[in-house]
Amino acid sequence: MSGPDRSAALAQYRRRAAVYDLELALFEPVRRLAVERLALQPGETVLDVGCGTGLSLPLLHAGVGSRGHVVGIEQSSPMLAQARDRVRRARWRHVTLVESPVETAPIGVRADAALFHFTHDVLRRPEAVDNVVRHLAPGARVVATGLQWARGWRRPLNLLVWPAALRSVTTLEGLERPWSHLERLAGPLDVEDLMFGAVYLAWGRVAGSRRRTRSGR
Ligand SMILES: C[S@@+](CC[C@H](N)C(=O)[O-])C[C@H]1O[C@@H](n2cnc3c(N)ncnc32)[C@H](O)[C@@H]1O
């Protein structure tokens, strides 16, 4: 199966930008849980990888406080335009938005934490994950969430996962373990099933030279 397709992704989010926030409402509890797992501290720097319209920015900004720094990275102009509006309306300083594919983004900080919230196309590009991990401090926390193929007796749920994935990603490659490149590059992750196994939450710390896996999946 082939990997993510950049021009298809740009077209997909150009079409979707206007209705995106509404469509994501169902998954807001997952977002809150994901940001909670980042365990942000005042004054820290956090990366919002594939930040989209900036729906995570309020929680991330609250987590690092006014002395902290949030860096959002996003390749879709119409999605990022909404994130920019959000930042302007809230008058947040110390939120930097970078318009770029994650794989070549000039990240320019060493971060304490990184969030990959519903960013399957990013997670399935090893060079994108590598660029993020290279900009994380030793011991930095990483959290990834998103759709996954449900397993075992929950497999019939994939009749819902499939159309939802087709609407938001350009490859189904890796949907059984979307976090696998992150785990290889950052270190062992814990993985929890949410929403009856249709969504995963993976989290861990950048582990330097350790490369064994903890998820067991
Ligand atoms: C499902 S949206 C998630 C947006 C946001 N993280 C959220 O929680 O609402 C996926 C986002 O990833 C972006 N994206 C996909 N591939 C990317 C890449 N290689 N570099 C930067 N952004 C990418 C898309 O443009 C889209 O905005």
The ligand as an SDF file (V2000), in Angstrom:
LIG
                    3D

 27 29  0  0  0  0  0  0  0  0999 V2000
   -7.3860   15.4970   10.7000 C   0  0  0  0  0  0  0  0  0  0  0  0
   -6.5140   17.0120   10.5950 S   0  0  0  0  0  0  0  0  0  0  0  0
   -6.0150   17.2470   12.2880 C   0  0  0  0  0  0  0  0  0  0  0  0
   -5.8240   18.6910   12.6210 C   0  0  0  0  0  0  0  0  0  0  0  0
   -5.5230   18.9720   14.0940 C   0  0  0  0  0  0  0  0  0  0  0  0
   -4.3810   18.2330   14.5790 N   0  0  0  0  0  0  0  0  0  0  0  0
   -6.7090   18.6920   14.9780 C   0  0  0  0  0  0  0  0  0  0  0  0
   -6.5210   18.0590   15.9980 O   0  0  0  0  0  0  0  0  0  0  0  0
   -7.8100   19.1310   14.7070 O   0  0  0  0  0  0  0  0  0  0  0  0
   -4.9740   16.5370    9.8480 C   0  0  0  0  0  0  0  0  0  0  0  0
   -4.1190   17.7460    9.5100 C   0  0  0  0  0  0  0  0  0  0  0  0
   -2.8030   17.3190    9.1590 O   0  0  0  0  0  0  0  0  0  0  0  0
   -2.3600   18.1290    8.0960 C   0  0  0  0  0  0  0  0  0  0  0  0
   -1.2700   17.4260    7.4100 N   0  0  0  0  0  0  0  0  0  0  0  0
   -1.3380   16.2420    6.7520 C   0  0  0  0  0  0  0  0  0  0  0  0
   -0.1070   15.8940    6.2970 N   0  0  0  0  0  0  0  0  0  0  0  0
    0.7370   16.8930    6.6650 C   0  0  0  0  0  0  0  0  0  0  0  0
    2.1380   17.1130    6.5000 C   0  0  0  0  0  0  0  0  0  0  0  0
    2.9110   16.2380    5.8830 N   0  0  0  0  0  0  0  0  0  0  0  0
    2.6560   18.2440    7.0070 N   0  0  0  0  0  0  0  0  0  0  0  0
    1.8630   19.1670    7.6430 C   0  0  0  0  0  0  0  0  0  0  0  0
    0.5560   18.9990    7.8440 N   0  0  0  0  0  0  0  0  0  0  0  0
   -0.0090   17.8710    7.3760 C   0  0  0  0  0  0  0  0  0  0  0  0
   -3.5970   18.3370    7.2490 C   0  0  0  0  0  0  0  0  0  0  0  0
   -3.4580   19.4470    6.3840 O   0  0  0  0  0  0  0  0  0  0  0  0
   -4.6540   18.5270    8.3230 C   0  0  0  0  0  0  0  0  0  0  0  0
   -4.7960   19.8700    8.6930 O   0  0  0  0  0  0  0  0  0  0  0  0
  1  2  1  0
  2  3  1  0
  2 10  1  0
  3  4  1  0
  4  5  1  0
  5  6  1  0
  5  7  1  0
  7  8  2  0
  7  9  1  0
 10 11  1  0
 11 12  1  0
 11 26  1  0
 12 13  1  0
 13 14  1  0
 13 24  1  0
 14 15  1  0
 14 23  1  0
 15 16  2  0
 16 17  1  0
 17 18  1  0
 17 23  2  0
 18 19  1  0
 18 20  2  0
 20 21  1  0
 21 22  2  0
 22 23  1  0
 24 25  1  0
 24 26  1  0
 26 27  1  0
M  CHG  2   2   1   9  -1
M  END
$$$$
